[in-house]
């Protein structure tokens, strides 16, 4: 644009119009993050009068130990955690290595006991609507109202909000990034764009391997779509191969390979009705829990209600623009096939419909046992449907995108309330936290009995809870501890509690015996009558120092 003198003048309106959707999406994300999560949840410290609960306690413990431990190889290894096994790879306890390693670089400036689990929740909520706008713009749709609609809807996806309790799996913005890269990489081969896409694959892995598997499927859809279009695909196939290679190399370097777990593919599958079953719908009034369950293991992992706004948008878009919908499907056949494969993985070989298994294909192939919680694999499908629905509505009338986003936002109100209640709960410690903190301060190591593999799996929930509480307190000062819960391992953990209980007490060692293990183990502690004293419900044992020393 030139002014009257012929000089080129800036174009502030066009620049601001381009940035406005991102700015509004960022404001939405910040407003939601700070309204849902208390500040002491986002920025925690040691010494709080309440405990972390559920799986979140496991994640807090693993990340605190990783941050506090010396730098090692692999970088995710903490030698002071689970010392009975010689240390552990904290990635197997969902420590969110991408966040933990960054905080480890900054640990000198962090308060004692700080961890980034709460901070990751906040970042996920800030980034979710922003990245949704970026993904939609990959379709070529850049107008304000569709951008606002997709930001609202993405920040209101029920399966995403319902992941509270598991911080790493709230990183759905990585899936939206994957879809955004897919749309852009289809159009032109740019080395810089491919490099960024490959880095996202590695980032997804260092948040959670499930997210990496889904993101890789989206990247592989690029050469598949180009092939099915009859377009050159060799360079795209090479790029996808580099992405897969980068993830495999990172898994090798960080010690992910060679680990196994309990297996159980199909136990936590997606029910066929789950995407349309309005559990947690604020408008339709159905409770979030219990979810549909045909497997007998609860339906939480397979929870995939799409949301009323998204379903209405899809229905209207397809009915009003059937040819356009079919054209989109044909133009993105490779992506459609990748999403179909993910859907089949989510449903698993035991197909549930409502409360019944309607198809059982027998034993699953061995490699699938790595994907125990298969219901998660539907998440990229939901976000692809969201982008398609918004694109179709934008062709009818952009205001419909905003309307659908507002409906989705209103429909998710009970889920946001449940998340806020969970994040804001301040459950008091069951153990005597101040006394135990003081005991841990003067200790060089903690032997915790029963060890995790020794807990009776049937009826041991109370003991598991006490173990996590004690570990959470120990993690505040990162004192070396003998045991820890991990989801995967290289060698199955072995119960050696009797041997540990009977071993001589080391100088500086604090040996804690939980109530469930006291009848069997307390009598094995050398000189236990003098060495062991009650610490609330726990039994605390220390080496007896001879008089005069």
N, C-alpha and C positions, 0 to 999 in steps of 0.2 A: 504494500500500500504506500502511495507517495503523497506527500503534502503539496501545498500550492507551489512550493519552491522546487519541486521535483525530487527532493530528497526522500529516501526511504524512511518511513516512521515505524515505530513498533506497533504491534497488533495486540494490545493488551486484552481486548475482548475475546479473541479467539483462543488465546492462551488460557485465560481464566475459565472459559467455557469448557476447555478440555480438562482442566484440573478440578473443576467444581464437583463432578461426581465422586472423585477420589476423596476430596476434602469432606464432603458430606458423609461418605461411607466411613471415613476415619472418625469423624465426630460421633457417628452412630456406635462404632465399635468401642470408643473410649467411654461413652456414656453408659453402655451396657456393662462393660468391664468394671467400672467403678461403682455402679449401682448394685451389681450382683455380688462382688467379692469385697469383703472388708479389707482394710489396709493391712491389718495384722495377718491376714491370709496371704495377701500378695507379697508382703515383705516381712517374713517371720524372723524370729530370733530365738535363741535358747532361753530357758527359764520360764516359759509360759505356764500358767496354771491349768492348762487343758492339754489334751492329748490329740495327736493326729489319729484318724480312725480308718478302719477298713484297709483296702489296698493302698490308699494314699500313704499310710504309715510305712508300708514296705518301700515305697518309692522315695520317701523322705530319708529313711535310714540309708538306703543304697547311695543316694546322691550326696548326703553329708559325708559319708566315709570316702567316697571318691574325691570329693573336693578337698578333704583334709589330708588324704594320704599323699605320700611322695609320688613324684612323676615316675611312671614305670612303662614297660611295654608288655602287653598292649596298654594303651592309654586308659582304657576303661577298667583296668584291674586294680583292686584294692587289697593289699596284703594284710591289712588290719581287720578285715571283715571276714567272718567265717574261717578263723585261723585253724580250726580243727581240720579243715580241708586244704590248708595252705594259702588261704585267700580266695577271692572269687572275682569273676568278671561281672561287674555291676550292671552291665547291659542286660543280663539275664534276670535282673530284678527291676527292670523298667526305670532306670535312673535317668533317662533322657540324656544320653551322652552329649548330644549337641549343646544342650544347655549347661550340663555339669562341667564340661571341659572349658567352656567359656568362663564360667564362674571360678573355676580352679585357677585360671590365669589372673583373676582379680581378687583372689581370696585374701590377700593382704589388706585390702580395703573394705572387706566385708565384716559385719558383726559376727561374733561367735555363734555357731549353730545355724547360720543362714543357709537356706537351700532355695532352689529355684522352682520347686514344684508349683507353688501358688503363682509365681510370676509367669510360668508357662501357660497356666490357665488364662491369665490376663492377656498375654500376648496373643493367644489363640483367638480370644474374643475380639481383640482389636483388629487382627489381620483378616478374620473370616469375611466380613463384608467388603473390605478393600480389595482383596484378591478376587472375590466374586465379580466385582466391577471389571477388573483386569481381564478375567476369563471371558466375560460377555463381550468385551471390546474385541476379543480375538475373532468373534463371528462377523465383525464389521459394524455391529450395532453400538453407536457411541452417544446416542441421545440421552438427555438427563433422566427422563421419567423411567425408561427401561433400566437404567443404571440404578436408580433408587429402588425400583422394584426388586431387582436381583439382590441388592445389598440387604434389604429387609428380609427377603425370603431365605437367603443363605444364612443369615444370623438367626434364623428361626427353624432350622432343620431339626426335627425331633430326634433323629438318631444321633446327631451331633451333640445336642444339649443333654441327651440322656446318657452320655458317656461319663458324667461326673462320677468321681471315684477313681478314674483312670486317666491321669493327666496326659500321658503320651498320646493316647488314642483320641484326644481332643484336637490333634493337629490336622484337622480336615482341610485347613487352608492349603496344605501340601497337595491334596487331591485336586483342589481348584487350580492350583498352579500347574499341575500336570495336564489338566484339560486346556488351560490357556496356552501352554507350550504346544500341545497337539495341534490346536487350531492355527497357530502361527507357523509352526514347522511344516505344515502342509503346503503353505503358499510359496515359500522360497527357502532355499538352502543358504543359511548364514552361519558361518562357523561360530561366531560369537553367541548366537542364539542357541545353537546346539551345545556349546560349552556350558551355558547357563542351565540348560535342561539336564545335562549330565550331573552338574553340581547339585541340582535339586534332588536327583535320585539318591545321591550319597547323603544329603541332609535328611531325607525321609528315612533312610536306614538308621541314622544316628538319632532319630526320634523314636521310631518303632519299626521293626522289620515288616509287620503287616502293611504299614503305609508304603514301604518301599516296594513290596510285591504289587500293590495296586497301582502305584505310580509307574512302575516298569511296564505294566500291561497297557497303560495309556500311551507310553512312549513307543511301544511296539506297534500300536495301532497306526502310527504315522506311515511307515513303509507298507503296512498291509492295505491301508486305504489308497495310497498312491498306486500300488500294484493292481488293485481291483478297479481303479479308475482307468487303467491303461497308461499311467504316467510313469516317467522314470523313477525308480525307487531304490536303486543301488546305493546312492549316497545316504538316503534316509535309513536304509537297512544298516549301513555302516555306523551311522550315528547311534542308532538304537543298540547296536552291538557294543559300541564303546560305553554306552550307559550301563548295560548289563555287566560289562567287564569291570567298570569302575566300582559297581556295587559288590561284585564278587571279590575284587581285590581288597576292598575295605573290610568285607566280612572276614577275609583271610587274615589281614593284618591286625584286626581288632579282636580276633579270637572267637568269632561267631560260629565258625564251622566246626563240625564234629560234636556238637552238643545236641542232646535229646531231652524230651520231656515225658509227660505221662501219656501222650497220644490222646486218642478219643475223637478223631474226625467224625463229625455227624452229631456229636452230643450237644453242641451249641450251634445248631444250624438255623437258617432263616425259614420260618413258616411261610408257605405259599401265600397265606392271607396277610402276612405282616405288613407289606407296603400299603395296603388299603384298609387295614384294621385300625380305627382311630383311637388307639390307646393314648391317653394324655391329651386328647383334643379339647381345648378350652371352649370352642364353639359348640361342639357336639356333646360335650360333657362326660366323656368316658374317662375313667381313672387311668393313670399311667401304668399302674401295677395292680394285679399281675398281668404279664404279657402272655401272648399266645404261646402254648407249650405243648408239643406233641412228643417230645423226647423224654420227658420226665426230669429234665435238668434245669428247668426254668427257661423263660424266653428272652431274658435280658440281652444276651449276646446277639440274638437274631432280631431284635427290635428294629424295625425299619419303616414305621409309619411315615409316609411321605409328607404329610401335612395337608390341611384342607385347601390352603391357597395354591399349592403346587398342583394338586389333583384337579382343581377347578380350572386352573390355567391350562393344563394339558388337555383336558376334555374340550374346552372352548377352542383352543388353538387347533386341535386336530379336526374338530367338527367344522370350524369356519374356514380352515385352510388345509383340506385333505391332500390336495396336490402338492402344496408346499411341504407338508409333513413327509409325504412319500419321497419328494425330491431330496430333502435333507437326509433321509434314511439311505437313499441310493448314493448320495454324495459322500457319505461317511460309513460305508459298509464295513470297512476294516475296524472302525471304532465300535460299530454295532456288534460285530463278531466278538471283539474283546470284551465288551460289556456282557454279552450273552454268556461267555465262558465264566466271567466273574459271578454272574447270577447263578449258574449251575453249581459253581463251587460253594456259593452261599447256601443254596438249598441242600446240598450234599447228597449222598447216596441213600439217605433215609428221609424221604420226602414227607413233610408234615403238612397237613391241611386242617387247620383248626386244632382240635385236640387229638387227632388221629394220624398215624403213619399210614399213608395211602400207597406208598411204594418203597420197598426195601430191596436194594440191589445187592445185598450181601456184604462181604468183606471189602473194605475200601483198599485201593492200592497203597502200599507202604509209604511212599513219599507224601501222600495226602495227610498222614498222621501228624505232620508238622503243623497243620492248620486246624488245630482243635476248635478254635472259635471261628468257624467258617462263615457264620452269619454276617461278619463284618464286611465281607467282600462285596456286598451290595452297595456300599457307600458311594463308590464312583458312579454307579448307575444312577443313583438318585441325583447327583449333581449334574450329570449329563442331561437327564430329563429336565432339570431346572433350567439349564441354559437353552435347551430346545423349546421349552414352553415359553420362556420370555422372548425368544426370537420370534416365535409364531405370533404371540400377542402383539409384539411391537409392529408387525406387519398389518395388523388389524387397526389398532389404536394404541399409541404408547401409554395412554392413561390407564389402560387395562393392566399393564405390567405393574404399575404402582398399586393399583387396586388389589391385584393378586398378592403382592408383597405385604400389604397391610393386613389382608385376611390371614396370611401365613403367620404374620407377627402376632396377631390377636389369638390365633389358634394355639400358639406355643406358650401363652402366658403361664399356664400351670407348670410347665416344665421349667421355665425360668424361675418361678417361685420355689420349686423343689430344689433347684440348684442353689439358689440363694440361701435357703434354709440349711442345706447341707454344708455350704461353705461357711456359714455364720454360726454353726453349732460350736459350742464350747463345752465339750464333755469333760468332766473332771477325771483326773487320773484315778485308776483303781488302786494302784500301788501307792505307797507313801513317797511321792516324788521328791519333796525337799530332802528327806533323810537319805534316799537312794542317790540323789545327785551328790550329796556330801560324801557318801561312801565311794562313789565312782571317782570323785575328784582325786582321792588319794590312792587310786589303784593304777597299776601298770597294765592290768589285763583283767578281763571278765570271762569267767567260765559259766555259761548259762545252761542249766539243766531243768527240764529235759531238752536235749538238742532237737532241732526241728524234725529230723527223720524218725525220732523216737516217740513222737506224740501220737496217741491213738487217733487214727483218722475218723473213727466213729465216736462221736461225742466229745471230741477234743477241742471244740470251738472256744471254750473259755480259756483253755491253756494256750491255744494259738494267740488269743487276744492278749493274754498276759505276756507272752513272749514278745509280741510286737511292741507293747508298751515299754517293756524293759529295754528292748533294743532302741526304741525311739529316745529314751532318756540317755542311754549310753552314747548314741550318735551325736548328742549335743556337744560332747567333748571328744568324740571319736576315739574312745578308749578301745584297745584291741579286744575283740569279742569272738567267742568260739563258734557261734552258730548263726545261721541266717536262712531265711526262706528264699529259694530261687525257683523260677519256673522251669529252667533248663539246666542241664549239667553235662559234663563230659563223662564222669563216672557216677552212677547212681549213689546217692549218699547212704552211708552205713551207720546204723545205730551203735554207738560205743559208750553209752552213758555210764554203765557200770565201771568200765575201765577209767573213764574220766573222773567219776566220783571217788574212786579208790586211790587215785594218784596222789602223791604227796603235794601238799599245798606249796606253791612257789612264793618267794618273797614278792610282795606287792599284788598278788593275785586275789581277786574277789570272786568267790564261788557262790553263785546264787542258785538255790534249789526252789523251784515253784511248788505250790501245794500238791499238785497231782503226782509229782515225782518223789515227794518227801518220804512216804512209807517205804519205797523200794531203795532209795539212794542215800538218805540221810545217815543211816547206820554204817555206810561204807567209807565215809570221810575219815581219814586218819585223825585220831584224837578229836573226834567230832564234838564230844561233850564240852571241851574247852574252846575249840576253834569256831564253833557255830553258834550264832545267836539269832533270835527272831528279828526280822525287819518287816514289821507288819505281818502279812501272810506269808512272806518269803523267809527262807532260811539263808542267812549270810554267813559264809565261812571264810576265815582268814588264817594265815599262818600264825601259830602261837609264838610270840617272842619270849625267850627265856628271861626270867627276872635278872636284873643287873646288867642287861645289855642295852 
